[in-house]
């Protein structure tokens, strides 16, 4: 997670964890890849277990859903209250049609409890 209290290329956030601007750059690279995926496939529904050129993107998409779940469903907004980057990232994903809650494949829809178990993995 990127802290907003950095001075240069590397620094520490309020929790003392070392962070890097590389995190933000990596997020933007994956976001761009998601936009390319959408152009090719017509949606942002990258399978979490994608193979080939989308494998890395599939893992990233899953991590975005997990972060959103922690933020929205588990009520940990306080933990992220000072991190405006997280909110802006969620909004950016929403603007391109990213779904934070999805089915479980093969046309089946997950129940809320199944979705929670899936995202907690």
Secondary structure, DSSP 8 states (H G I E B T S, - for coil): ---S---SSEEE-TT--EEEHHHHHHHHHHHHHHHHHHHHHSS----TT--GGGHHHHHHHHHHHHHHHHHHTS--HHHHTT-HHHHHHHHHHHHTT--SS---BTTB---HHHHHHHHH-
